[in-house]
Every structure is written in structure tokens, then in C-alpha cells.
Amino acid sequence: MATGTVQQMFLAGSWQASASGETFDATSPATGELIAAIPQGDRDDARRAIDAARTAADGWARLTAFERAAKMHAVGDVIESRREDLARTLTLDQGKPLRTEAYDEVDELVEYWRSAAEDAKRLTGELPNSISPGKRVMLVRRARGVVGVISPWNWPYTMPAELIAPALACGNAVVWTPAPSTAVCAIALARCIADADLPAGVFNLVTGPGPVVGDEIARNPGTDGIGFIGSTATGRHVAQAAAGKAALIEMGGNGPLVVMDDANVSAAVEATLTACYLCAGQSCTAGERILVHRAVQDEFVEKLARSVTERILLGDPFEDATTMGPVNNEGVAVKMDEHVTDAVDRGAALVSGGARAEGYPTRLYWQPTVLADVPADARVAVDETFGPVAPIVTIDSLEHAIELTNASPYGLLAAIFTGDLNHGLQFADRVRTGWVNINESSNYWEAHLPFGGRAGSDSGIGRVGGNHVMQSFTELQTVVLTPPR
């Protein structure tokens, strides 16, 4: 993509400028260069997209599941053919290391489209019994109509895809607005969808500020369902704006990675590297708290510090040796500044890192950081830091680990390392999180499995993953058949 290229939105089957003609700059967190001028959509643009989707929705829903599946596979084909360009765009726009992360996200993106195609073919209803002799009852899954999708910047290809692909595959038209800070990635993905030749209006992309475009999509009566992935604060606003509609809301996490006294410490360290430094720690399933039993804490800290020094290599994300790039935006960098400072001020020991790195093209390169003896009430252990830091909190027992886990308002994912299966299962039984990994990193998931927050937490409602997401994007129609008399 040429530097400073003026991009367009995709509405009603064509690429268009915003109604106002205004744009905003997309700047690379990796290089600091101006990548593109992005259309600054507004409420009128969102309404135009919604109108186009409403016009197209009925015809799209009337296609067979197999016809829609063929289109989903066509999107996957286009993505595969553009793997190199998509990966490089991801590195430039988001900051992920090309070799160790960007290619993997593009490959996973293909699988989301192919999985949605196959899951839609197998979406079934039911044939419950009737109390009346001779009658037959059919419960048929129907598309909701128009689904609005609001997606974040940390996984700018796969996270929107885990909503968009199944929504389309089961017969809905879609209006998508992405996070502005990775809008270049969003447009690159939208071009793949557009070039798969879906009917005009079935898929629409509107770029612009979330409080404007996202709010309009959520509250406009023309959308029948909303899929959101992002921060807790924004998710709450979206849920309120979408009140009365089907809503799948995945929000933040602060789930711990627990290391018990009988754990394989080396395996736990390996998992922590993934938990805390994959995507520079910018993941809702990141190891936001590492709860380590006092009996193995010294060994764990020593091994983790050595592994971080040797294996987490901060640098130019286009270089093959780099394993961690910059954080995506200044908001994340500032939060890291504040949270690390707060922890040290409260008595935490700075083991490694602890500041922004010097000598890079932008101020978004943050050193991979390890903090030991972190107070349980420090901001880095309570809030969602969303950066490359491993905050180690000391625990004394399994009961202590469960207590600290459940003290958090979040309820997305937790992980535990233990040599005792009973302890692992007891932990899973008692913590209030939607997902628990036993002897695996908090950043381990499988795309076909149901993923989301526990009820009553700040981590959202509903489940993404495989055909589970299709339960939110379809509804049951009851058909009672009485034979002719």
C-alpha cells in the first residue's frame, strides 16, 4: 500500500468516500509513517450502510446454506491468495512481528471463513412432539436480518471474522465498523470479502469514530443483532445502545495464570511467555496476573526473567529475529507507564524492563517487563493493563488463588498449572470464568470452542466460536403443520 493512499468504505456493493468527504490519518506504530487517509464516516454513512443491508438481507437469507457456504469459501480463497500482502499490512498497521505472529493471524483468518461455511451447512433445527395427534412441529433456525459488528484493533483480522463470517454464513447481512487504529487492516480484509462477489449490500464496511459510527449501528432500529468485541467500557455503552436486540458482547479480561507449588515450573514459564508477550500482551486472554505459590516463586521468577531476556526480542517487527513489536497506540503505552509505576511505588520489585525502549521510530516500543512481589491491589493486577508485562502476585494456597481470581470483576478466562488433577478441576469448578485452561497458557484457545465471559462479570455475554456464535445470530421459528382434512 502506497504511503498516504486515500482509502474508501464499502457500501451497497461499491467503494465510496464518506458522505462528508472527511478523512483521518492512519499512522504505523512500527515506523511512524503515514500509511493511508481513512474515510471519516458519520451517522449518515452508517445509516446508508444499514439501509443497503436491509435491502439485501431477505434475498441473501433465501439462498441455501450450501450457496452461502460457497461464498464463504470464496472469501477464504481470496485471503489465501493475498497472504503476503495481508500479513505485511498487519505488521505495518497493528505492529505484530511479521514472521512470528502476522502470518499466523492471516492463516487463522482463512480458517474462520472455512469453518463458518461448514458450520452453516450443519446448522439444524428440531422436531419436538405435539400434544395434538397428527400434527408435526418444526423448529427452524432463521437469520435475524441485519447484524452490526463492532471490532477491536488487537486482532484486526480474526476477531471481526469470528463475528462477520458466521453472521453471513447463516443468512444475515452485515454492517461492520472496525477500530480506527487498524482501519487499514479492516479495509484490506473488506477487499477480500468484496472480491468474493457477494450480492451488493450483504456486506458493508463503515470506518470512523466508534462513539459515532458504532453507536449508530448499535442503536439504529435497522440492525436486528449486534456483535461486539472490545473494552468493557465500550461494551457497556454498546449493550445499552442495543437494548432489546440480540447482542453478543465480548469484553475485557483480567484472568490469572496460577502456578501451584506442585506445578511443572518450566512449563509454566513457557506458558507465561505466551500469556504475557504474545501480541505485546494486547489480548483479552493475556496473563494479566501471574499468581505464583510462595514455595516456587523464586524459581519461577528466576527462570522467567532469564527466558524473557533470551527469547522475547523487542524490535522492528519486519525483522525475522523480532518476537515482539510495539504496542498499537499511545493509550496502551500510557497505561503501561502508569501501571508499572504504580506497582513499583506500592513495593513491587522491577525484575526486568519497566520503561519505553529508546532508539526506535516511535515511542510505542515498550520493554518486555517482569514485576515480582506485586501487591494484589496494584493497578497492574486489578485492571486490564493490555501490555507486555508479567505481574507476579504471591499466593499461599489453592484457596488463595480461587479467592483472588473471583475477587476480580472480570470473568473471561483463567489458567492453572498444577501436578494434581483434582486441584485443577476444583479450580475450574469454583472460579467464575467462562473458560479455564489446566496446564496450558491463558492465551490458548481453539476457534471452534465456545468462548466468552461468565454471567454477572465485566467480560460480556454470549459466546463466539464455531457454531456457538450462530445461536446468537439466528432465532427459532416454530412451524406447526396440520395435515389437510
C-alpha positions in Angstrom: 0.0 0.0 0.0 1.4 3.3 -1.0 2.1 5.8 1.7 -0.8 8.2 2.3 -3.2 6.4 -0.1 -6.7 7.7 0.2 -8.9 4.7 1.1 -12.7 4.2 0.8 -15.5 2.5 2.6 -17.6 -0.3 1.1 -21.3 0.4 1.0 -24.1 -1.3 -1.1 -21.6 -3.2 -3.2 -19.3 -0.3 -4.1 -16.2 1.6 -2.7 -17.2 5.1 -1.6 -15.9 8.1 0.2 -17.6 9.3 3.4 -20.6 11.5 2.9 -18.7 14.4 4.3 -15.6 13.7 2.3 -13.5 13.9 5.5 -10.7 11.6 6.3 -8.3 10.8 9.2 -4.7 9.7 9.1 -3.6 6.1 9.7 0.0 6.1 11.1 2.1 3.0 11.6 3.0 2.2 15.3 6.1 0.4 13.9 7.6 3.0 11.6 5.7 6.2 12.4 4.9 6.8 8.8 1.6 7.9 7.4 0.0 4.7 5.8 -3.3 6.0 4.5 -6.1 8.5 4.7 -9.2 6.7 6.0 -12.7 7.9 5.4 -14.2 9.5 8.5 -17.7 8.0 8.4 -20.5 9.5 10.4 -24.1 8.6 11.3 -25.3 9.2 7.8 -22.8 6.8 6.4 -23.8 4.2 9.0 -27.5 4.7 8.0 -26.7 4.3 4.4 -24.9 1.0 5.1 -27.8 -0.2 7.3 -30.3 0.6 4.5 -28.2 -1.3 2.0 -28.0 -4.3 4.3 -31.8 -4.2 4.9 -32.4 -4.2 1.2 -30.1 -7.2 0.6 -30.9 -9.2 3.7 -34.0 -11.1 2.5 -32.5 -12.3 -0.8 -29.3 -13.4 1.0 -31.3 -15.4 3.6 -33.3 -17.1 0.9 -30.2 -18.7 -0.6 -29.4 -22.2 0.6 -26.9 -22.8 3.3 -24.7 -24.5 0.7 -24.9 -21.5 -1.7 -23.8 -19.2 1.1 -21.1 -21.6 2.2 -19.6 -21.5 -1.3 -19.3 -17.7 -0.9 -17.6 -18.1 2.4 -15.1 -20.5 0.9 -14.6 -17.9 -1.9 -13.6 -15.3 0.7 -11.2 -17.8 2.1 -9.7 -18.4 -1.3 -9.1 -14.7 -1.8 -7.5 -14.3 1.6 -5.1 -17.2 0.9 -4.1 -15.7 -2.4 -3.2 -12.4 -0.6 -1.4 -13.9 2.4 1.8 -12.0 2.0 0.1 -8.6 1.5 -2.3 -9.1 4.3 0.5 -10.1 6.7 2.6 -7.1 5.8 -0.3 -4.8 6.2 -1.0 -6.3 9.6 2.6 -5.7 10.7 2.6 -2.1 9.4 -0.8 -1.1 10.8 -1.0 -3.1 14.0 2.6 -3.7 14.9 2.7 -7.5 15.1 6.0 -9.2 14.2 5.7 -10.5 10.7 7.4 -13.9 11.0 6.2 -14.9 14.4 2.6 -13.5 14.5 1.3 -11.8 11.4 1.4 -14.8 9.1 -0.3 -16.9 11.8 -3.2 -14.5 12.1 -3.8 -14.5 8.3 -3.7 -18.3 8.3 -6.2 -18.4 11.2 -8.3 -15.9 9.4 -8.8 -18.3 6.5 -9.9 -21.0 8.9 -12.6 -18.7 10.3 -14.2 -18.3 6.9 -13.9 -22.0 6.0 -15.3 -23.1 9.4 -18.3 -20.7 9.1 -19.0 -22.2 5.7 -19.1 -25.7 7.1 -20.9 -24.8 10.3 -23.7 -23.1 8.4 -24.3 -26.3 6.4 -24.8 -28.2 9.6 -27.0 -25.7 11.4 -30.0 -27.7 12.4 -33.4 -27.2 14.0 -35.6 -29.6 16.0 -38.8 -31.7 15.6 -40.4 -31.6 19.0 -43.6 -33.6 19.7 -47.0 -32.0 19.5 -49.7 -32.7 22.1 -52.2 -32.9 19.2 -52.4 -36.2 17.3 -51.4 -35.9 13.6 -49.7 -32.5 14.0 -46.0 -32.0 13.3 -43.9 -29.3 14.8 -40.7 -27.9 13.3 -38.3 -25.5 15.0 -36.4 -23.8 12.2 -33.4 -21.5 12.6 -33.8 -18.3 10.7 -31.4 -15.4 10.2 -32.1 -12.4 12.3 -31.7 -10.0 9.4 -29.0 -7.3 9.7 -26.2 -7.8 12.2 -24.0 -4.9 13.2 -20.3 -5.8 14.0 -18.0 -3.6 16.1 -14.5 -5.0 16.4 -11.2 -4.1 18.2 -7.6 -3.4 17.0 -5.6 -6.1 18.7 -6.5 -8.9 16.3 -7.9 -6.8 13.4 -8.4 -9.8 11.1 -9.5 -12.7 13.2 -11.7 -11.0 15.8 -14.0 -9.4 13.3 -14.0 -12.6 11.2 -15.3 -14.7 14.2 -18.4 -12.5 14.1 -18.7 -11.5 10.4 -18.2 -14.9 8.8 -20.8 -16.8 10.9 -23.3 -13.9 10.7 -23.1 -14.0 6.9 -22.9 -17.8 6.6 -26.2 -18.3 8.5 -28.0 -15.7 6.3 -27.6 -12.3 7.8 -26.5 -9.1 6.1 -23.7 -7.3 7.9 -22.6 -3.8 8.7 -19.1 -3.6 10.1 -17.2 -0.8 11.8 -13.7 -1.5 12.9 -11.4 0.2 15.4 -10.0 3.3 13.8 -6.4 2.5 14.7 -6.3 -0.6 12.5 -8.7 0.6 9.8 -6.1 -0.1 7.1 -6.2 -3.8 8.0 -10.0 -3.6 8.0 -10.1 -2.2 4.5 -7.7 -4.9 3.3 -10.0 -7.6 4.8 -13.0 -5.9 3.3 -11.4 -6.0 -0.1 -11.1 -9.8 0.2 -14.8 -10.0 1.1 -15.8 -7.7 -1.7 -13.8 -9.5 -4.3 -15.6 -12.8 -3.5 -18.6 -11.2 -5.2 -21.3 -11.4 -2.5 -24.5 -9.7 -3.5 -24.5 -5.9 -3.2 -25.4 -4.8 0.3 -24.9 -8.1 2.0 -21.6 -6.9 3.5 -20.8 -3.3 4.3 -17.8 -1.5 5.9 -18.1 1.9 7.5 -14.9 3.4 9.0 -15.0 6.2 11.6 -15.1 7.0 15.3 -16.8 4.4 17.5 -18.9 6.9 19.5 -20.4 8.0 16.2 -20.5 5.1 13.7 -20.5 2.3 16.3 -23.2 4.0 18.4 -25.4 4.5 15.3 -25.0 0.8 14.3 -25.9 -0.4 17.8 -28.9 1.8 18.4 -30.4 2.1 14.9 -33.7 0.2 14.5 -32.4 -1.2 11.2 -30.0 -3.6 12.9 -31.5 -6.7 14.4 -28.5 -8.0 16.2 -25.1 -6.7 17.4 -21.7 -8.5 17.7 -19.1 -6.6 19.7 -15.6 -7.4 20.9 -13.6 -4.7 22.8 -13.1 -3.0 26.1 -15.5 -3.2 29.0 -16.4 0.5 29.0 -17.2 0.5 25.3 -19.1 -2.8 25.6 -21.4 -1.5 28.2 -22.2 1.5 26.1 -22.9 -0.7 23.1 -25.1 -3.0 25.2 -27.1 -0.1 26.4 -27.5 1.4 22.9 -28.6 -2.0 21.5 -31.1 -2.7 24.3 -33.8 -5.0 23.1 -31.7 -6.5 20.3 -29.9 -9.8 20.2 -26.4 -9.0 21.4 -23.1 -10.9 21.7 -20.8 -8.8 23.8 -17.3 -9.9 24.5 -15.4 -7.5 26.7 -12.2 -7.4 28.8 -10.4 -9.9 31.0 -8.1 -10.0 33.9 -7.9 -13.7 34.2 -4.9 -15.1 36.1 -2.4 -17.7 35.3 -1.9 -19.6 38.5 1.3 -21.6 39.3 0.9 -24.0 42.2 3.6 -25.5 44.4 3.4 -28.8 42.6 3.5 -27.3 39.1 6.0 -28.0 36.4 7.7 -24.6 36.7 9.5 -24.8 33.4 6.2 -25.5 31.6 4.5 -22.6 33.5 7.3 -20.2 32.5 6.9 -21.3 28.8 3.1 -20.6 29.1 3.7 -17.3 30.7 5.8 -16.1 27.8 2.8 -16.7 25.5 0.4 -15.3 28.1 2.2 -12.0 28.6 4.0 -11.2 25.4 2.0 -12.6 22.5 0.7 -9.6 20.6 2.8 -7.5 23.1 0.3 -8.5 25.8 -2.6 -6.9 24.0 -5.0 -9.8 24.3 -8.2 -10.2 26.4 -6.8 -13.6 27.5 -3.4 -12.3 28.4 -1.8 -13.3 31.7 -2.8 -10.1 33.4 -1.9 -11.6 36.8 0.5 -14.4 37.4 -0.4 -15.9 40.8 2.6 -17.9 42.0 2.8 -20.1 45.0 5.3 -18.9 47.6 7.1 -22.3 47.5 8.1 -22.0 43.9 8.2 -18.2 43.4 11.9 -17.7 43.5 12.5 -20.5 40.9 9.7 -19.2 38.7 10.9 -15.6 38.8 14.5 -16.5 38.0 13.5 -18.8 35.1 11.0 -16.3 33.7 13.4 -13.4 33.8 16.1 -15.4 32.0 13.6 -16.6 29.4 12.3 -13.1 28.7 15.9 -11.8 28.3 16.8 -14.6 25.9 13.6 -15.1 23.9 11.4 -12.0 23.9 13.2 -9.9 21.4 11.7 -6.4 21.0 12.5 -4.8 17.7 11.5 -3.9 14.2 8.5 -6.2 13.5 9.6 -6.7 9.9 12.9 -8.3 11.0 12.9 -12.1 11.2 14.6 -12.1 14.6 12.0 -10.0 16.3 9.4 -11.8 18.5 7.7 -8.7 19.9 6.8 -5.4 18.2 5.5 -2.1 19.5 2.2 -1.7 21.3 -0.5 -0.4 18.9 -1.3 3.0 20.3 -0.4 5.7 22.8 -3.3 4.8 25.1 -1.8 1.4 25.7 1.7 2.8 26.2 0.4 5.4 28.7 -1.4 2.7 30.7 1.8 0.7 30.8 3.6 3.8 32.1 1.0 4.3 34.8 0.5 0.7 35.9 4.2 -0.2 36.2 4.9 3.0 38.1 2.0 2.3 40.5 3.2 -1.2 41.1 6.8 -0.2 41.9 5.5 2.7 44.1 3.5 0.1 46.0 6.6 -2.1 46.6 6.8 -4.4 43.7 10.2 -5.4 42.5 11.2 -4.5 39.0 12.9 -7.6 37.7 13.3 -6.6 34.0 12.1 -3.9 31.6 10.0 -1.2 33.1 10.0 1.6 30.6 9.6 2.5 27.0 12.5 1.5 24.8 14.7 4.1 23.2 16.1 4.3 19.7 13.0 3.2 17.7 11.0 5.1 15.1 8.0 5.6 17.5 7.5 5.9 21.3 5.3 2.8 21.2 8.1 0.2 21.8 7.7 -0.9 25.4 10.2 -3.2 27.0 9.0 -6.7 28.0 8.6 -6.3 31.7 8.6 -8.7 34.7 7.4 -7.5 38.1 7.7 -9.6 41.3 6.1 -9.2 44.7 3.2 -7.3 43.2 0.5 -6.3 45.7 -2.8 -7.9 44.8 -4.5 -4.5 44.8 -1.9 -2.8 42.5 -3.5 -1.4 39.3 -1.4 -3.8 37.1 -3.0 -6.7 39.0 -6.6 -5.3 39.2 -7.1 -3.6 35.9 -6.7 -4.8 32.3 -3.2 -3.5 31.5 -3.2 -4.8 28.0 0.6 -4.5 27.6 3.8 -6.6 27.7 4.1 -7.2 31.5 4.1 -10.2 33.8 2.9 -9.0 37.2 3.7 -11.8 39.7 1.5 -11.9 42.8 2.4 -14.3 45.7 -0.2 -16.9 46.8 -0.1 -19.4 49.6 -2.7 -22.0 48.6 -5.2 -23.1 46.1 -7.9 -21.4 48.2 -6.0 -18.2 48.0 -5.8 -18.5 44.1 -9.5 -19.1 43.9 -10.2 -16.1 46.2 -8.1 -13.7 44.2 -9.5 -15.0 40.9 -13.1 -14.4 42.0 -12.3 -11.1 43.6 -11.9 -9.6 40.1 -15.0 -8.1 38.3 -13.8 -9.9 35.2 -14.8 -13.4 34.3 -13.4 -14.3 30.9 -10.5 -16.9 31.3 -8.3 -18.3 33.9 -5.4 -20.8 33.7 -3.7 -23.0 36.4 -0.6 -25.1 36.4 -0.6 -28.0 38.9 0.5 -31.6 39.2 -2.7 -32.5 40.9 -5.6 -33.1 38.5 -8.1 -32.8 41.4 -6.7 -29.3 42.2 -7.1 -28.3 38.6 -10.7 -29.5 38.4 -11.5 -27.9 41.8 -10.2 -24.6 40.5 -12.3 -25.0 37.3 -15.4 -25.8 39.4 -15.1 -22.8 41.7 -13.7 -19.9 39.6 -16.3 -17.7 37.8 -14.8 -17.5 34.4 -16.1 -18.7 31.0 -13.0 -20.7 30.1 -10.4 -22.5 32.2 -7.1 -23.9 31.0 -5.4 -26.5 33.1 -1.6 -26.8 32.5 -1.8 -24.5 29.5 -1.3 -20.8 28.8 -4.1 -18.3 29.3 -3.6 -17.4 25.6 -4.5 -20.9 24.4 -7.9 -21.2 22.7 -9.4 -23.2 19.8 -11.6 -21.3 17.3 -14.4 -23.8 17.2 -15.0 -23.9 21.0 -17.4 -21.5 22.9 -15.6 -18.5 24.3 -17.0 -15.7 26.4 -17.5 -14.2 29.9 -19.4 -15.6 32.9 -22.8 -14.1 33.8 -22.5 -11.1 36.1 -19.0 -10.3 35.2 -17.5 -7.4 33.3 -16.4 -9.7 30.5 -19.6 -9.8 28.5 -22.5 -12.1 27.4 -22.8 -14.7 24.7 -20.3 -17.0 23.1 -18.1 -16.7 20.0 -16.5 -19.8 18.5 -17.7 -22.3 15.9 -21.4 -22.8 15.5 -22.0 -21.5 19.0 -21.9 -17.9 17.7 -24.6 -18.8 15.2 -27.0 -19.3 18.1 -26.8 -15.5 18.7 -27.1 -14.6 15.0 -30.2 -16.8 14.3 -33.5 -17.3 16.0 -36.0 -20.1 16.2 -39.2 -20.1 14.2 -41.9 -22.5 15.3 -43.8 -24.1 12.4 -46.9 -26.3 13.3 -48.1 -28.5 10.4 -51.6 -29.8 10.4 -52.3 -32.3 7.6 -55.2 -31.3 5.2 -58.5 -32.8 6.3 
